[in-house]
Structure formats: C-alpha cells, structure tokens
Amino acid sequence: MSFKPMTVVTSKTVVLPAANIDTDQIMPARFLTMTTKSGLGKHLFNDWRYDEDGSETDHKLNSEAAKACEILVGGHNFGCGSSREHAPWALTDYGFRVVISSEIADIFRGNSLKNGLLPIVIDKRAHAWLLENPSAEVTVDLENCEVRLPRNGGTYSFEIDSFSRHCLMEGVDEMGFLQTQGDAITAHEEKISN
C-alpha cells in the first residue's frame, strides 16, 4: 500500500481539546463493517458531527475551514480505547496527515504510522500553546523531526522510529517497503542457497 509521501506539512490546525478522545468517538463501532478506507472520513467523529436524523451539527469538523486542515491537535491521551485501524483510516480520509497531542495511545500510534498518519507527542508547553491557539498555521518537518509554531511559539522536536519515518517519507507501508526490496531479497536468497 502506498500513500502520499510526507516531508513537510504546513497547515492550519483543527483543535479538539477534550482529553481521552477514544477510538469509538473517532470511529463509532457500527461503521467497522466498512472494509474500504474510502468514504470513512464522512463518519469521522460521527456522533459529534451529526444529529440522530443525520443532519449536520455545528461541530467545527463540519466547517469548510476544518476540511482544508491537515493537522489535528487533540487533547491529552488521544486515541485511547480499543484497537481499530478504522480510526486512522477515517482521519486520513477526512484529510488529516498529522495528529498532535501531549500523549497518544500506543495502539492508535502504531495503527496511524502504518496508514500514513503521523502521530506526534509533543512537549506539554507546546501542546498547551496549540490548544490555546486554534487555527494557527503550524509546520511539521518530518525530515528534521520538528514542529514549528508561528508567532514566536517556538520549535519543538518529536521522536519517531527511523523505519516509520522512512516509510512516511517514502509514502509506503511495511508491505510497500518490502516490495521495494525485491532485488536485495533475491540476492540474499541466491547467497544463502549457494
């Protein structure tokens, strides 16, 4: 599988400040029967964005401004709850490429990295700045592992393992990476068979 390669993302942010946003809020369980990623963005945070009759609420994710944003800033402990790959699928289908929080649940983080979504755990001071400044234009530099905040908000580093960073920069998942290693695999097989 491949996705859009990522080096630098500059975008205004959408801020969802609530703590402990779990994967059932991101993608309610009743939509897990969908087996394709395409179209899941419509159901992202479904219960926050739609009334029972299906009409849109005034939630910020329904605004045209939010739909143009590639960076989501979530409250502390974003992506907790059960493992469901549909959560990062929905976030990327909506248009997000980066999620920033002061803490991101491990399973959500792993699912995100495998699906072209960069989860960033950032310094609490920077996180507080982002929460207090919604719609700020932020730059995420994956090559240098930095988040640059505007208006003298500062530059903050983040951690990511080198393999995940490589895959995101190349726009491939683990299988896509293996498929690029065909010559090396063939050479190794020939070497060990002799």
Helices and strands as residue ranges (DSSP letters): E 8-16, H 23-26, G 29-31, G 40-43, H 46-49, G 60-62, H 64-67, E 71-74, H 86-94, E 98-101, H 106-113, E 118-121, H 124-132, E 137-141, E 146-149, E 154-157, H 162-170, H 174-179, H 182-193
